[in-house]
Amino acid sequence: MSVPAQRREQATTDVQADGDRVFGTAIWGRGDKISMEICRFSDIYRGPGGRPGHRLDGTVIYRGKGGPTQTDYRIVTDDRWHTRSVDVLLNDLTGVTELHLTADGKGAWKRDGEAMDLPFPCFDVDIAISPSTNTLAIRRLELAVGDSAEAAVLWLQVPSFIIHPAQQTYRRTEKKVYKFGGQYGSYRIDVDDHGIVLDYPGGGWRALANRSAPKTARKA
């Protein structure tokens, strides 16, 4: 895997040469820690099985136990926002550590090629150090205002790469506001039109910059 090399492929427009389209970019800061993150959200022309899908490309820079730490990640989903692959690369003073996850879109996962024994099917990944992955469940569930649902996720801790299957809940209280129930309590999450997090006080994250393209209706 070469996440950093992939992420150095910069585009001058939202629509790239391969037909992929960046529909949102966010930069987050975390008030309770020394941490900064940037993530690009893309619609991709050739996703899982050669069909259209979506992709998140992010970098988190923070002060870890091993000193200055950079974590790069790439998440690919199908067109219905079921996570299909997760690549994470962590680089600190102790060296480089990588993780590769794949999913069949039906709840089964593999870690570095080995099948995972899970207590229940999981459809999303939740990277503990990033607010970007809340978008995965928000877009997959497509809740109407007033509705709620459970999201079965793989909760990925960084830098340990320990994974816990978890049941989380999302309730859409307003058009751009969700109440999120996770491992440590319930929190309000404010999002933009694409479900990208703008403000997540419970997790300490706040968007310092956000750029989104107009949202278009999904084709049937």
Secondary structure by P-SEA (a helix, b strand, c coil): ccaaaaaacccccccccccccccbbbbbbbccccccbbbbbbbcccccccccbbbbbbcccccccccbbbbbbbbbbcccccccbbbbbbbcccbbbbbbbbbcccccccccccccccccccccccccccccaaaaaaaaacccccbbbbbbcccccccccbbbbbbbbbbbccccccccccccbbbbbbbcccccccccccccccccbbbbcccccccc
